Structures are given as C-alpha cells and as structure tokens.
Amino acid sequence: MSSFLNRLNPKQKQAAGIIQGPVLVLAGAGSGKTRTLTFRIANLIQSGIKPDNILAVTFTNKAAQEMTRRVHDLIRGNSLSSRPAKNQNLSYPAYKAAFPLIGTFHFFCLTVLR
C-alpha cells in the first residue's frame, strides 16, 4: 500500500487501498468521500494500473473539476492544499491517455457518443 495513504483515516485508507474491483463509498456530507476516491485513483496508478483504464464519474462539474485537481496534485506529488490558477485548465482532453477520465455522467456519455 502506498505511503501517501497514511494521510487518510482508517476507513478511508481501507477503501482507497483496494486495488481489485469496484468500491462503494457511502458517507455523509463532509466525510471525505472525494478525498478517498482521489487517493484511490492515485493508488491505482501508483500500483501500475494505466490511467487511461480508470473512470471516475460524478454528478456535478464542480465535483469533477475538484476531483481532477486533487488527482493531478497527488499524481504529480504536489501538496493537496495548493490550488492551480483559475485559468489553468485541468480537464481530461489536456491529458488524454496520461490521465484518468474524470467527469460528469453527461460528459462521459458525450465522450462515448463522440
């Protein structure tokens, strides 16, 4: 298990540490669901899973952008507290195969249809 997972609480660490198969994370607001999922994505990549084999689907553009930023920071080894400039675009097309597909259900369906 990756050393950066030590920054998570025990339940988050358990979910983020699973490499095989899907994981269902049910928790209330502010409990760290996005944090857990972003750490899991980074852990999958660090474990040898190709980023273009990873899909993360959210309900809102804001959540997709935040998840993209956090995964970017974890993968690049930056601090999660640092924020990119407002005009910095961290959307999926900028990375293609070097970055997981992270977006809304609508974005994913549009990508498949295209």
Backbone as ProteinMPNN parsed JSONL, in Angstrom:
{"seq_chain_A": "MSSFLNRLNPKQKQAAGIIQGPVLVLAGAGSGKTRTLTFRIANLIQSGIKPDNILAVTFTNKAAQEMTRRVHDLIRGNSLSSRPAKNQNLSYPAYKAAFPLIGTFHFFCLTVLR", "coords_chain_A": {"N_chain_A": [[0.847, -1.188, 0.0], [0.469, 2.246, -0.719], [2.518, 4.883, 0.618], [1.455, 7.459, 0.835], [-1.149, 7.026, 1.509], [-1.281, 6.991, 4.206], [-2.111, 9.41, 5.066], [-4.793, 9.334, 5.323], [-7.829, 8.582, 7.197], [-8.569, 5.534, 9.088], [-10.871, 4.145, 7.883], [-11.11, 5.45, 5.402], [-8.609, 4.851, 4.369], [-8.816, 2.086, 4.126], [-10.751, 1.82, 2.058], [-9.494, 3.248, -0.044], [-7.242, 1.743, -0.408], [-7.897, -0.576, -1.728], [-7.319, -2.472, -4.559], [-8.284, -4.245, -6.525], [-11.319, -4.555, -8.308], [-14.597, -2.924, -7.883], [-15.497, -0.253, -5.558], [-17.754, 0.714, -3.099], [-18.593, 3.709, -1.694], [-20.219, 4.962, 0.906], [-21.275, 7.693, 2.603], [-21.76, 10.551, 4.729], [-22.226, 14.128, 4.141], [-19.249, 16.03, 3.835], [-17.546, 14.1, 4.848], [-15.323, 13.08, 3.597], [-15.444, 11.721, 1.152], [-14.736, 12.41, -1.531], [-12.02, 12.873, -1.18], [-11.193, 10.29, -0.431], [-11.781, 8.84, -2.797], [-10.114, 10.156, -4.667], [-7.593, 9.591, -3.62], [-7.673, 6.853, -3.921], [-7.687, 6.58, -6.719], [-5.143, 7.673, -7.305], [-3.607, 5.774, -5.943], [-4.212, 3.461, -7.412], [-3.001, 4.111, -9.853], [-0.345, 4.377, -9.015], [0.072, 1.764, -8.363], [0.373, 0.522, -10.738], [-1.728, 0.418, -12.545], [-2.916, 1.47, -15.638], [-3.506, 4.885, -16.297], [-5.403, 5.544, -18.291], [-7.203, 3.538, -18.102], [-8.906, 4.017, -16.087], [-11.907, 5.251, -14.743], [-13.744, 7.875, -13.425], [-16.751, 8.949, -12.271], [-18.932, 11.639, -11.697], [-21.577, 13.72, -10.327], [-21.711, 16.486, -10.657], [-20.246, 19.318, -12.392], [-18.549, 20.886, -10.855], [-17.695, 19.112, -8.836], [-16.343, 17.253, -10.443], [-14.271, 18.823, -11.492], [-12.905, 19.498, -9.13], [-12.14, 16.95, -8.242], [-10.495, 16.2, -10.368], [-8.436, 18.114, -10.096], [-7.411, 17.385, -7.579], [-6.561, 14.719, -8.008], [-4.661, 15.204, -9.981], [-2.806, 16.71, -8.471], [-2.005, 14.758, -6.566], [-0.894, 12.746, -8.218], [1.173, 14.122, -9.445], [2.652, 14.658, -7.261], [2.372, 16.933, -5.729], [1.427, 19.265, -3.126], [-1.754, 18.831, -1.635], [-3.022, 21.041, -0.762], [-2.351, 23.167, -2.332], [-3.593, 25.28, -4.818], [-4.436, 25.309, -8.264], [-3.959, 27.926, -10.7], [-6.769, 30.014, -11.53], [-7.292, 30.138, -14.264], [-6.078, 27.896, -15.197], [-6.493, 25.016, -16.987], [-7.582, 21.902, -16.174], [-8.828, 19.842, -17.464], [-9.965, 16.691, -18.838], [-9.303, 16.304, -21.715], [-6.808, 17.574, -21.995], [-4.949, 15.817, -21.025], [-5.441, 13.276, -22.007], [-4.453, 10.01, -22.645], [-2.667, 9.962, -20.539], [-3.892, 10.497, -18.187], [-6.555, 9.793, -15.911], [-10.022, 9.349, -16.922], [-12.145, 11.692, -15.813], [-15.186, 12.946, -14.913], [-18.54, 14.264, -15.379], [-21.624, 12.334, -15.504], [-22.939, 13.096, -17.835], [-20.831, 14.168, -19.367], [-19.261, 11.882, -19.692], [-21.002, 10.206, -21.181], [-21.314, 11.787, -23.49], [-18.668, 11.74, -24.406], [-18.418, 9.024, -25.065], [-20.347, 8.844, -27.104], [-19.213, 10.516, -29.022]], "CA_chain_A": [[0.0, 0.0, 0.0], [1.252, 3.467, -0.874], [2.759, 5.629, 1.846], [0.604, 8.649, 0.935], [-2.432, 6.637, 2.091], [-1.209, 7.226, 5.653], [-2.762, 10.696, 5.356], [-6.227, 9.083, 5.434], [-8.253, 7.892, 8.414], [-8.597, 4.086, 8.826], [-11.916, 3.739, 6.938], [-10.729, 5.978, 4.1], [-7.435, 4.078, 3.948], [-9.307, 0.767, 3.728], [-11.399, 1.944, 0.749], [-8.523, 3.712, -1.039], [-6.208, 0.733, -0.571], [-8.378, -1.709, -2.526], [-6.857, -2.369, -5.946], [-9.14, -5.069, -7.386], [-12.767, -4.423, -8.273], [-15.22, -1.651, -7.501], [-15.669, 0.06, -4.138], [-18.888, 1.588, -2.832], [-18.318, 4.585, -0.553], [-21.442, 5.621, 1.387], [-20.95, 8.516, 3.762], [-22.449, 11.836, 4.756], [-21.55, 15.326, 3.637], [-18.047, 16.451, 4.552], [-16.88, 12.967, 5.498], [-14.097, 12.752, 2.895], [-15.659, 10.79, 0.025], [-13.918, 12.835, -2.664], [-10.633, 12.628, -0.77], [-10.977, 8.844, -0.5], [-11.768, 8.427, -4.194], [-8.926, 10.67, -5.338], [-6.449, 8.813, -3.14], [-7.762, 5.52, -4.536], [-7.243, 6.716, -8.104], [-3.688, 7.821, -7.272], [-3.067, 4.488, -5.518], [-4.327, 2.558, -8.557], [-1.965, 4.488, -10.822], [0.951, 4.033, -8.432], [0.151, 0.298, -8.323], [0.631, 0.021, -12.076], [-2.9, 0.493, -13.416], [-2.762, 2.565, -16.593], [-4.506, 5.933, -16.044], [-6.5, 5.559, -19.264], [-8.121, 2.446, -17.757], [-9.628, 4.445, -14.879], [-13.029, 6.156, -14.982], [-14.386, 8.412, -12.225], [-17.938, 9.669, -12.711], [-19.563, 12.427, -10.647], [-22.847, 14.322, -10.735], [-21.609, 17.913, -10.97], [-18.993, 19.805, -12.974], [-17.698, 21.362, -9.762], [-17.071, 17.928, -8.223], [-15.405, 16.682, -11.421], [-13.098, 19.703, -11.542], [-12.179, 19.35, -7.869], [-11.518, 15.622, -8.243], [-9.407, 16.263, -11.349], [-7.346, 18.877, -9.483], [-6.808, 16.601, -6.5], [-5.83, 13.588, -8.596], [-3.487, 15.803, -10.62], [-1.846, 17.038, -7.411], [-1.464, 13.526, -5.997], [-0.065, 12.073, -9.214], [2.366, 14.936, -9.669], [3.386, 14.753, -5.998], [2.234, 18.26, -5.147], [0.593, 19.374, -1.938], [-3.184, 18.937, -1.944], [-3.543, 22.342, -0.357], [-2.061, 24.172, -3.349], [-4.637, 25.389, -5.831], [-3.947, 25.835, -9.535], [-4.509, 29.22, -11.091], [-8.152, 29.881, -12.005], [-7.342, 29.933, -15.704], [-5.417, 26.643, -15.541], [-7.49, 24.029, -17.369], [-7.158, 20.544, -15.844], [-9.84, 18.938, -17.989], [-9.477, 15.435, -19.395], [-8.646, 16.331, -23.028], [-5.425, 18.038, -21.908], [-4.065, 14.727, -20.637], [-5.794, 12.073, -22.775], [-4.086, 8.707, -22.102], [-1.796, 10.093, -19.377], [-4.688, 10.905, -17.036], [-7.85, 9.098, -15.894], [-11.203, 10.089, -17.362], [-12.908, 12.152, -14.655], [-16.189, 13.89, -15.37], [-19.933, 14.001, -15.031], [-22.279, 11.304, -16.299], [-23.206, 13.666, -19.14], [-19.554, 14.264, -20.072], [-18.854, 10.528, -20.069], [-21.877, 9.744, -22.285], [-20.948, 12.568, -24.668], [-17.383, 11.223, -24.857], [-18.68, 7.737, -25.699], [-21.069, 9.089, -28.343], [-18.321, 11.132, -30.0]], "C_chain_A": [[0.886, 1.242, 0.0], [1.361, 4.239, 0.423], [1.863, 6.856, 1.969], [-0.77, 8.317, 1.491], [-2.443, 6.817, 3.603], [-1.831, 8.555, 6.046], [-4.273, 10.554, 5.512], [-6.561, 8.456, 6.774], [-8.411, 6.402, 8.08], [-9.652, 3.625, 7.818], [-11.595, 4.215, 5.518], [-9.569, 5.161, 3.522], [-7.853, 2.692, 3.451], [-9.902, 0.828, 2.316], [-10.388, 2.321, -0.338], [-7.452, 2.664, -1.329], [-6.616, -0.46, -1.413], [-7.993, -1.486, -3.986], [-7.814, -3.083, -6.894], [-10.614, -4.734, -7.209], [-13.273, -3.068, -7.834], [-15.308, -1.497, -5.987], [-16.851, 1.005, -4.023], [-18.575, 2.389, -1.574], [-19.606, 5.316, -0.222], [-21.093, 6.389, 2.648], [-21.668, 9.848, 3.627], [-21.605, 12.964, 4.204], [-20.343, 15.667, 4.493], [-17.261, 15.337, 5.201], [-15.607, 12.522, 4.782], [-14.255, 11.769, 1.75], [-14.77, 11.144, -1.161], [-12.443, 12.589, -2.378], [-10.3, 11.144, -0.905], [-10.875, 8.378, -1.946], [-10.53, 8.923, -4.932], [-7.672, 9.923, -4.891], [-6.479, 7.407, -3.733], [-7.284, 5.569, -5.982], [-5.719, 6.832, -8.161], [-3.016, 6.51, -6.878], [-3.121, 3.47, -6.66], [-3.222, 2.837, -9.579], [-0.589, 4.109, -10.304], [1.163, 2.515, -8.385], [0.315, -0.313, -9.715], [-0.557, -0.008, -13.01], [-2.708, 1.688, -14.354], [-3.869, 3.593, -16.362], [-5.666, 5.93, -17.038], [-7.444, 4.375, -19.102], [-8.97, 2.786, -16.533], [-10.699, 5.458, -15.266], [-13.606, 6.573, -13.633], [-15.539, 9.3, -12.684], [-18.588, 10.353, -11.52], [-20.867, 13.014, -11.185], [-22.704, 15.77, -11.178], [-20.257, 18.253, -11.585], [-18.022, 20.253, -11.893], [-16.977, 20.191, -9.1], [-16.044, 17.302, -9.16], [-14.127, 17.516, -11.5], [-12.257, 19.567, -10.284], [-11.464, 18.001, -7.813], [-10.337, 15.591, -9.207], [-8.205, 16.977, -10.759], [-6.636, 18.052, -8.421], [-6.011, 15.417, -7.028], [-4.56, 14.094, -9.265], [-2.418, 16.084, -9.575], [-1.212, 15.789, -6.812], [-0.506, 12.827, -6.965], [1.246, 12.813, -9.42], [3.179, 15.128, -8.391], [3.33, 16.108, -5.346], [1.384, 18.197, -3.887], [-0.863, 19.511, -2.346], [-3.751, 20.29, -1.561], [-3.279, 23.421, -1.401], [-3.14, 24.14, -4.43], [-4.023, 25.895, -7.131], [-4.573, 27.194, -9.818], [-5.902, 29.016, -11.677], [-8.221, 29.592, -13.495], [-6.651, 28.638, -16.143], [-6.477, 25.581, -15.797], [-6.955, 22.633, -17.098], [-8.167, 19.532, -16.361], [-9.194, 17.734, -18.662], [-8.77, 15.57, -20.744], [-7.196, 16.788, -22.989], [-4.463, 16.893, -21.624], [-4.248, 13.481, -21.48], [-5.331, 10.814, -22.039], [-3.222, 8.8, -20.844], [-2.568, 10.424, -18.11], [-6.016, 10.164, -17.067], [-8.969, 9.987, -16.432], [-12.028, 10.406, -16.121], [-13.908, 13.179, -15.162], [-17.576, 13.518, -14.907], [-20.464, 12.856, -15.89], [-22.512, 11.819, -17.722], [-21.932, 13.753, -19.981], [-19.112, 12.893, -20.55], [-19.684, 10.028, -21.253], [-21.556, 10.484, -23.576], [-19.635, 12.056, -25.262], [-17.564, 9.89, -25.585], [-19.364, 7.939, -27.045], [-20.174, 9.693, -29.432], [-17.39, 10.08, -30.571]], "O_chain_A": [[1.93, 1.269, 0.65], [0.432, 4.259, 1.23], [1.535, 7.265, 3.083], [-1.496, 9.22, 1.907], [-3.509, 6.798, 4.217], [-2.058, 8.806, 7.23], [-4.963, 11.533, 5.8], [-5.696, 7.866, 7.423], [-8.39, 6.038, 6.904], [-9.35, 2.785, 6.97], [-11.785, 3.477, 4.551], [-9.558, 4.827, 2.337], [-7.304, 2.187, 2.471], [-9.591, -0.016, 1.476], [-10.428, 1.767, -1.436], [-6.824, 2.698, -2.387], [-5.769, -1.276, -1.777], [-8.3, -0.448, -4.572], [-8.118, -2.561, -7.967], [-11.1, -4.641, -6.082], [-12.502, -2.183, -7.465], [-15.208, -2.468, -5.238], [-16.943, 1.986, -4.762], [-18.322, 1.816, -0.514], [-20.041, 6.187, -0.974], [-20.667, 5.804, 3.644], [-22.123, 10.22, 2.545], [-20.439, 12.787, 3.85], [-20.401, 15.602, 5.721], [-16.39, 15.601, 6.03], [-14.879, 11.674, 5.299], [-13.31, 11.057, 1.408], [-14.121, 10.268, -1.733], [-11.706, 12.14, -3.255], [-9.247, 10.786, -1.432], [-9.98, 7.605, -2.287], [-9.956, 8.19, -5.737], [-6.786, 9.656, -5.704], [-5.429, 6.83, -4.015], [-6.55, 4.683, -6.42], [-5.076, 6.165, -8.972], [-1.965, 6.168, -7.42], [-2.177, 2.703, -6.851], [-2.593, 1.916, -10.099], [0.24, 3.586, -11.049], [2.3, 2.043, -8.369], [0.387, -1.534, -9.852], [-0.419, -0.418, -14.163], [-2.376, 2.786, -13.907], [-5.039, 3.226, -16.243], [-6.79, 6.273, -16.674], [-8.386, 4.223, -19.88], [-9.675, 1.925, -16.008], [-10.439, 6.4, -16.015], [-13.919, 5.726, -12.797], [-15.331, 10.281, -13.398], [-18.776, 9.744, -10.467], [-21.212, 12.825, -12.352], [-23.495, 16.241, -11.995], [-19.258, 17.577, -11.341], [-16.816, 20.029, -12.0], [-15.778, 20.272, -8.832], [-14.985, 16.865, -8.711], [-13.027, 16.967, -11.566], [-11.029, 19.526, -10.359], [-10.313, 17.923, -7.385], [-9.294, 15.018, -8.893], [-7.075, 16.508, -10.898], [-5.406, 18.023, -8.368], [-4.91, 15.143, -6.55], [-3.5, 13.481, -9.132], [-1.252, 15.738, -9.768], [-0.004, 15.764, -6.574], [0.566, 12.373, -6.565], [2.303, 12.196, -9.552], [4.271, 15.696, -8.429], [4.159, 16.413, -4.489], [0.71, 17.202, -3.622], [-1.178, 20.228, -3.296], [-4.847, 20.647, -1.992], [-3.908, 24.479, -1.368], [-3.538, 23.069, -4.888], [-3.189, 26.8, -7.115], [-5.596, 27.554, -9.236], [-6.187, 27.967, -12.256], [-9.115, 28.876, -13.944], [-6.638, 28.318, -17.332], [-7.276, 25.28, -14.91], [-5.978, 22.215, -17.72], [-8.344, 18.473, -15.759], [-8.014, 17.765, -19.011], [-7.7, 14.983, -20.906], [-6.42, 16.422, -23.872], [-3.28, 16.988, -21.949], [-3.307, 12.707, -21.651], [-5.772, 10.571, -20.916], [-3.061, 7.8, -20.145], [-1.961, 10.615, -17.056], [-6.558, 9.927, -18.147], [-8.875, 11.214, -16.4], [-12.544, 9.506, -15.459], [-13.521, 14.174, -15.775], [-17.761, 12.575, -14.138], [-19.839, 12.459, -16.873], [-22.315, 11.089, -18.694], [-21.953, 13.445, -21.173], [-18.643, 12.748, -21.678], [-19.136, 9.49, -22.216], [-21.527, 9.875, -24.645], [-19.505, 11.949, -26.481], [-16.928, 9.656, -26.613], [-19.008, 7.284, -28.025], [-20.356, 9.415, -30.617], [-16.552, 10.391, -31.418]]}, "name": "protein", "num_of_chains": 1, "seq": "MSSFLNRLNPKQKQAAGIIQGPVLVLAGAGSGKTRTLTFRIANLIQSGIKPDNILAVTFTNKAAQEMTRRVHDLIRGNSLSSRPAKNQNLSYPAYKAAFPLIGTFHFFCLTVLR"}
